[in-house]
């Protein structure tokens, strides 16, 4: 894999025909180190957010030894890379063969469920094992999140109470988990969720060994500036102390986006301009999925040589390369008014769910990968104020 000082240096040197995934392992390591040192429990990296080996190695180097895996391929990927990794099979609905192989071939003992049917599958496919750590996922509000995740998973009401009781009888250790939604902008979301989970535990009258507060920890995007992450840690720790769980209960979290978003950016080329619309060589079916289907506005900048004159900015709508009309990103994305065919644009903060969601629809989907050494366009992990020039680069959308 090529290495460059920055995305601009890559463009100047190579003028690539294909879109480029720019990988910043140093940013993933910095984010993971922050969580390992400040979260008052165990940190499980959510592999789905970015399973690239360089990102896995970076979070491992920062001290992460627990991994949230959602499929057998993710289990195989992590288990074959890190012998001392602890794997938690956190998908609430799993194939029987995946449960069986996870337990017998890879030593997985942690399984999530949100239904009696899934509980029965786990017990049956592990041969009635007595060393299972079973975590019941409960439904909570996602009203505080930019991207809501409610509806598909999570036990509710009287079913949640009875499921906790039944799972307690089958588990060596019983856990509860929840997810407040992706890109959660208010720390009190965890207070509300943990209060609800506490009510369910009290009604069930069970002893609980594990509390998993899930993911949802935010990063910065244009128009989305979260409170300091320290506020989230304080809120969670205070609420955990008040929960009706065992005194030595474990506390877990599952950050995905928060550990890897800053560790990636994406370089595309403008293939055509029509007024205030730009047609790019990647889009909704590629690494910019979230910009199209999640309405996320990534930070952007033109990759022009440093001595190029600066131009005023104007809003643009973007289209990807496929023939599908939904391959569009409304933005608005603020770029220099004179942007034209052949120019290169860098999208920041694509380390989470960028390359992981890319497809080969319509024959597109080939990429170049490169390591770059510069800082992310935006960061929630900075310990000191950015220099004036860095702030200006982010603001004007042009290098």
Secondary structure as a PSIPRED ss2 file (coil, helix, strand):
# PSIPRED VFORMAT (PSIPRED V4.0)

   1 X C   1.000  0.000  0.000
   2 X E   0.000  0.000  1.000
   3 X E   0.000  0.000  1.000
   4 X E   0.000  0.000  1.000
   5 X C   1.000  0.000  0.000
   6 X C   1.000  0.000  0.000
   7 X H   0.000  1.000  0.000
   8 X H   0.000  1.000  0.000
   9 X H   0.000  1.000  0.000
  10 X H   0.000  1.000  0.000
  11 X H   0.000  1.000  0.000
  12 X H   0.000  1.000  0.000
  13 X H   0.000  1.000  0.000
  14 X H   0.000  1.000  0.000
  15 X C   1.000  0.000  0.000
  16 X C   1.000  0.000  0.000
  17 X C   1.000  0.000  0.000
  18 X C   1.000  0.000  0.000
  19 X E   0.000  0.000  1.000
  20 X E   0.000  0.000  1.000
  21 X E   0.000  0.000  1.000
  22 X E   0.000  0.000  1.000
  23 X E   0.000  0.000  1.000
  24 X C   1.000  0.000  0.000
  25 X H   0.000  1.000  0.000
  26 X H   0.000  1.000  0.000
  27 X H   0.000  1.000  0.000
  28 X H   0.000  1.000  0.000
  29 X H   0.000  1.000  0.000
  30 X H   0.000  1.000  0.000
  31 X H   0.000  1.000  0.000
  32 X H   0.000  1.000  0.000
  33 X H   0.000  1.000  0.000
  34 X H   0.000  1.000  0.000
  35 X H   0.000  1.000  0.000
  36 X H   0.000  1.000  0.000
  37 X H   0.000  1.000  0.000
  38 X H   0.000  1.000  0.000
  39 X C   1.000  0.000  0.000
  40 X C   1.000  0.000  0.000
  41 X C   1.000  0.000  0.000
  42 X E   0.000  0.000  1.000
  43 X E   0.000  0.000  1.000
  44 X E   0.000  0.000  1.000
  45 X E   0.000  0.000  1.000
  46 X E   0.000  0.000  1.000
  47 X H   0.000  1.000  0.000
  48 X H   0.000  1.000  0.000
  49 X H   0.000  1.000  0.000
  50 X C   1.000  0.000  0.000
  51 X C   1.000  0.000  0.000
  52 X C   1.000  0.000  0.000
  53 X H   0.000  1.000  0.000
  54 X H   0.000  1.000  0.000
  55 X H   0.000  1.000  0.000
  56 X H   0.000  1.000  0.000
  57 X H   0.000  1.000  0.000
  58 X H   0.000  1.000  0.000
  59 X H   0.000  1.000  0.000
  60 X H   0.000  1.000  0.000
  61 X H   0.000  1.000  0.000
  62 X C   1.000  0.000  0.000
  63 X C   1.000  0.000  0.000
  64 X C   1.000  0.000  0.000
  65 X C   1.000  0.000  0.000
  66 X E   0.000  0.000  1.000
  67 X E   0.000  0.000  1.000
  68 X E   0.000  0.000  1.000
  69 X E   0.000  0.000  1.000
  70 X C   1.000  0.000  0.000
  71 X C   1.000  0.000  0.000
  72 X H   0.000  1.000  0.000
  73 X H   0.000  1.000  0.000
  74 X H   0.000  1.000  0.000
  75 X H   0.000  1.000  0.000
  76 X H   0.000  1.000  0.000
  77 X H   0.000  1.000  0.000
  78 X H   0.000  1.000  0.000
  79 X H   0.000  1.000  0.000
  80 X H   0.000  1.000  0.000
  81 X H   0.000  1.000  0.000
  82 X C   1.000  0.000  0.000
  83 X C   1.000  0.000  0.000
  84 X C   1.000  0.000  0.000
  85 X C   1.000  0.000  0.000
  86 X E   0.000  0.000  1.000
  87 X E   0.000  0.000  1.000
  88 X E   0.000  0.000  1.000
  89 X E   0.000  0.000  1.000
  90 X C   1.000  0.000  0.000
  91 X C   1.000  0.000  0.000
  92 X C   1.000  0.000  0.000
  93 X C   1.000  0.000  0.000
  94 X C   1.000  0.000  0.000
  95 X C   1.000  0.000  0.000
  96 X H   0.000  1.000  0.000
  97 X H   0.000  1.000  0.000
  98 X H   0.000  1.000  0.000
  99 X H   0.000  1.000  0.000
 100 X H   0.000  1.000  0.000
 101 X H   0.000  1.000  0.000
 102 X H   0.000  1.000  0.000
 103 X H   0.000  1.000  0.000
 104 X H   0.000  1.000  0.000
 105 X H   0.000  1.000  0.000
 106 X H   0.000  1.000  0.000
 107 X C   1.000  0.000  0.000
 108 X C   1.000  0.000  0.000
 109 X C   1.000  0.000  0.000
 110 X E   0.000  0.000  1.000
 111 X E   0.000  0.000  1.000
 112 X E   0.000  0.000  1.000
 113 X E   0.000  0.000  1.000
 114 X C   1.000  0.000  0.000
 115 X C   1.000  0.000  0.000
 116 X H   0.000  1.000  0.000
 117 X H   0.000  1.000  0.000
 118 X H   0.000  1.000  0.000
 119 X H   0.000  1.000  0.000
 120 X H   0.000  1.000  0.000
 121 X H   0.000  1.000  0.000
 122 X H   0.000  1.000  0.000
 123 X H   0.000  1.000  0.000
 124 X H   0.000  1.000  0.000
 125 X H   0.000  1.000  0.000
 126 X C   1.000  0.000  0.000
 127 X C   1.000  0.000  0.000
 128 X C   1.000  0.000  0.000
 129 X C   1.000  0.000  0.000
 130 X C   1.000  0.000  0.000
 131 X C   1.000  0.000  0.000
 132 X C   1.000  0.000  0.000
 133 X E   0.000  0.000  1.000
 134 X E   0.000  0.000  1.000
 135 X E   0.000  0.000  1.000
 136 X E   0.000  0.000  1.000
 137 X E   0.000  0.000  1.000
 138 X E   0.000  0.000  1.000
 139 X C   1.000  0.000  0.000
 140 X C   1.000  0.000  0.000
 141 X C   1.000  0.000  0.000
 142 X C   1.000  0.000  0.000
 143 X C   1.000  0.000  0.000
 144 X C   1.000  0.000  0.000
 145 X E   0.000  0.000  1.000
 146 X E   0.000  0.000  1.000
 147 X E   0.000  0.000  1.000
 148 X C   1.000  0.000  0.000
 149 X C   1.000  0.000  0.000
 150 X C   1.000  0.000  0.000
 151 X C   1.000  0.000  0.000
 152 X C   1.000  0.000  0.000
 153 X C   1.000  0.000  0.000
 154 X C   1.000  0.000  0.000
 155 X E   0.000  0.000  1.000
 156 X C   1.000  0.000  0.000
 157 X H   0.000  1.000  0.000
 158 X H   0.000  1.000  0.000
 159 X H   0.000  1.000  0.000
 160 X H   0.000  1.000  0.000
 161 X H   0.000  1.000  0.000
 162 X H   0.000  1.000  0.000
 163 X H   0.000  1.000  0.000
 164 X H   0.000  1.000  0.000
 165 X H   0.000  1.000  0.000
 166 X H   0.000  1.000  0.000
 167 X H   0.000  1.000  0.000
 168 X H   0.000  1.000  0.000
 169 X H   0.000  1.000  0.000
 170 X H   0.000  1.000  0.000
 171 X C   1.000  0.000  0.000
 172 X C   1.000  0.000  0.000
 173 X E   0.000  0.000  1.000
 174 X E   0.000  0.000  1.000
 175 X E   0.000  0.000  1.000
 176 X E   0.000  0.000  1.000
 177 X E   0.000  0.000  1.000
 178 X C   1.000  0.000  0.000
 179 X C   1.000  0.000  0.000
 180 X C   1.000  0.000  0.000
 181 X C   1.000  0.000  0.000
 182 X E   0.000  0.000  1.000
 183 X E   0.000  0.000  1.000
 184 X E   0.000  0.000  1.000
 185 X C   1.000  0.000  0.000
 186 X C   1.000  0.000  0.000
 187 X C   1.000  0.000  0.000
 188 X H   0.000  1.000  0.000
 189 X H   0.000  1.000  0.000
 190 X H   0.000  1.000  0.000
 191 X H   0.000  1.000  0.000
 192 X H   0.000  1.000  0.000
 193 X H   0.000  1.000  0.000
 194 X H   0.000  1.000  0.000
 195 X H   0.000  1.000  0.000
 196 X H   0.000  1.000  0.000
 197 X H   0.000  1.000  0.000
 198 X H   0.000  1.000  0.000
 199 X H   0.000  1.000  0.000
 200 X H   0.000  1.000  0.000
 201 X H   0.000  1.000  0.000
 202 X H   0.000  1.000  0.000
 203 X H   0.000  1.000  0.000
 204 X H   0.000  1.000  0.000
 205 X C   1.000  0.000  0.000
 206 X C   1.000  0.000  0.000
 207 X C   1.000  0.000  0.000
 208 X C   1.000  0.000  0.000
 209 X C   1.000  0.000  0.000
 210 X E   0.000  0.000  1.000
 211 X E   0.000  0.000  1.000
 212 X E   0.000  0.000  1.000
 213 X C   1.000  0.000  0.000
 214 X C   1.000  0.000  0.000
 215 X C   1.000  0.000  0.000
 216 X C   1.000  0.000  0.000
 217 X E   0.000  0.000  1.000
 218 X C   1.000  0.000  0.000
 219 X C   1.000  0.000  0.000
 220 X C   1.000  0.000  0.000
 221 X E   0.000  0.000  1.000
 222 X C   1.000  0.000  0.000
 223 X C   1.000  0.000  0.000
 224 X E   0.000  0.000  1.000
 225 X C   1.000  0.000  0.000
 226 X C   1.000  0.000  0.000
 227 X C   1.000  0.000  0.000
 228 X C   1.000  0.000  0.000
 229 X H   0.000  1.000  0.000
 230 X H   0.000  1.000  0.000
 231 X H   0.000  1.000  0.000
 232 X H   0.000  1.000  0.000
 233 X H   0.000  1.000  0.000
 234 X H   0.000  1.000  0.000
 235 X H   0.000  1.000  0.000
 236 X H   0.000  1.000  0.000
 237 X H   0.000  1.000  0.000
 238 X H   0.000  1.000  0.000
 239 X H   0.000  1.000  0.000
 240 X H   0.000  1.000  0.000
 241 X H   0.000  1.000  0.000
 242 X C   1.000  0.000  0.000
 243 X C   1.000  0.000  0.000
 244 X C   1.000  0.000  0.000
 245 X C   1.000  0.000  0.000
 246 X C   1.000  0.000  0.000
 247 X C   1.000  0.000  0.000
 248 X C   1.000  0.000  0.000
 249 X C   1.000  0.000  0.000
 250 X E   0.000  0.000  1.000
 251 X E   0.000  0.000  1.000
 252 X E   0.000  0.000  1.000
 253 X E   0.000  0.000  1.000
 254 X C   1.000  0.000  0.000
 255 X C   1.000  0.000  0.000
 256 X C   1.000  0.000  0.000
 257 X H   0.000  1.000  0.000
 258 X H   0.000  1.000  0.000
 259 X H   0.000  1.000  0.000
 260 X H   0.000  1.000  0.000
 261 X H   0.000  1.000  0.000
 262 X H   0.000  1.000  0.000
 263 X H   0.000  1.000  0.000
 264 X E   0.000  0.000  1.000
 265 X E   0.000  0.000  1.000
 266 X E   0.000  0.000  1.000
 267 X E   0.000  0.000  1.000
 268 X E   0.000  0.000  1.000
 269 X E   0.000  0.000  1.000
 270 X E   0.000  0.000  1.000
 271 X E   0.000  0.000  1.000
 272 X E   0.000  0.000  1.000
 273 X E   0.000  0.000  1.000
 274 X E   0.000  0.000  1.000
 275 X C   1.000  0.000  0.000
 276 X C   1.000  0.000  0.000
 277 X E   0.000  0.000  1.000
 278 X E   0.000  0.000  1.000
 279 X E   0.000  0.000  1.000
 280 X E   0.000  0.000  1.000
 281 X C   1.000  0.000  0.000
 282 X C   1.000  0.000  0.000
 283 X C   1.000  0.000  0.000
 284 X C   1.000  0.000  0.000
 285 X C   1.000  0.000  0.000
 286 X C   1.000  0.000  0.000
 287 X C   1.000  0.000  0.000
 288 X C   1.000  0.000  0.000
 289 X H   0.000  1.000  0.000
 290 X H   0.000  1.000  0.000
 291 X H   0.000  1.000  0.000
 292 X H   0.000  1.000  0.000
 293 X H   0.000  1.000  0.000
 294 X C   1.000  0.000  0.000
 295 X C   1.000  0.000  0.000
 296 X C   1.000  0.000  0.000
 297 X C   1.000  0.000  0.000
 298 X C   1.000  0.000  0.000
 299 X C   1.000  0.000  0.000
 300 X E   0.000  0.000  1.000
 301 X E   0.000  0.000  1.000
 302 X E   0.000  0.000  1.000
 303 X C   1.000  0.000  0.000
 304 X C   1.000  0.000  0.000
 305 X C   1.000  0.000  0.000
 306 X C   1.000  0.000  0.000
 307 X C   1.000  0.000  0.000
 308 X C   1.000  0.000  0.000
 309 X C   1.000  0.000  0.000
 310 X C   1.000  0.000  0.000
 311 X C   1.000  0.000  0.000
 312 X C   1.000  0.000  0.000
 313 X E   0.000  0.000  1.000
 314 X E   0.000  0.000  1.000
 315 X E   0.000  0.000  1.000
 316 X E   0.000  0.000  1.000
 317 X E   0.000  0.000  1.000
 318 X E   0.000  0.000  1.000
 319 X E   0.000  0.000  1.000
 320 X C   1.000  0.000  0.000
 321 X C   1.000  0.000  0.000
 322 X C   1.000  0.000  0.000
 323 X C   1.000  0.000  0.000
 324 X C   1.000  0.000  0.000
 325 X C   1.000  0.000  0.000
 326 X C   1.000  0.000  0.000
 327 X C   1.000  0.000  0.000
 328 X E   0.000  0.000  1.000
 329 X E   0.000  0.000  1.000
 330 X E   0.000  0.000  1.000
 331 X E   0.000  0.000  1.000
 332 X E   0.000  0.000  1.000
 333 X E   0.000  0.000  1.000
 334 X E   0.000  0.000  1.000
 335 X E   0.000  0.000  1.000
 336 X E   0.000  0.000  1.000
 337 X C   1.000  0.000  0.000
 338 X C   1.000  0.000  0.000
 339 X C   1.000  0.000  0.000
 340 X C   1.000  0.000  0.000
 341 X C   1.000  0.000  0.000
 342 X C   1.000  0.000  0.000
 343 X C   1.000  0.000  0.000
 344 X E   0.000  0.000  1.000
 345 X E   0.000  0.000  1.000
 346 X E   0.000  0.000  1.000
 347 X E   0.000  0.000  1.000
 348 X E   0.000  0.000  1.000
 349 X C   1.000  0.000  0.000
 350 X C   1.000  0.000  0.000
 351 X C   1.000  0.000  0.000
 352 X C   1.000  0.000  0.000
 353 X C   1.000  0.000  0.000
 354 X C   1.000  0.000  0.000
 355 X H   0.000  1.000  0.000
 356 X H   0.000  1.000  0.000
 357 X H   0.000  1.000  0.000
 358 X C   1.000  0.000  0.000
 359 X C   1.000  0.000  0.000
 360 X C   1.000  0.000  0.000
 361 X H   0.000  1.000  0.000
 362 X H   0.000  1.000  0.000
 363 X H   0.000  1.000  0.000
 364 X C   1.000  0.000  0.000
 365 X C   1.000  0.000  0.000
 366 X C   1.000  0.000  0.000
 367 X E   0.000  0.000  1.000
 368 X E   0.000  0.000  1.000
 369 X E   0.000  0.000  1.000
 370 X E   0.000  0.000  1.000
 371 X E   0.000  0.000  1.000
 372 X E   0.000  0.000  1.000
 373 X C   1.000  0.000  0.000
 374 X C   1.000  0.000  0.000
 375 X C   1.000  0.000  0.000
 376 X C   1.000  0.000  0.000
 377 X C   1.000  0.000  0.000
 378 X C   1.000  0.000  0.000
 379 X C   1.000  0.000  0.000
 380 X C   1.000  0.000  0.000
 381 X C   1.000  0.000  0.000
 382 X C   1.000  0.000  0.000
 383 X C   1.000  0.000  0.000
 384 X C   1.000  0.000  0.000
 385 X C   1.000  0.000  0.000
 386 X C   1.000  0.000  0.000
 387 X C   1.000  0.000  0.000
 388 X H   0.000  1.000  0.000
 389 X H   0.000  1.000  0.000
 390 X H   0.000  1.000  0.000
 391 X H   0.000  1.000  0.000
 392 X H   0.000  1.000  0.000
 393 X H   0.000  1.000  0.000
 394 X H   0.000  1.000  0.000
 395 X H   0.000  1.000  0.000
 396 X H   0.000  1.000  0.000
 397 X C   1.000  0.000  0.000
 398 X E   0.000  0.000  1.000
 399 X C   1.000  0.000  0.000
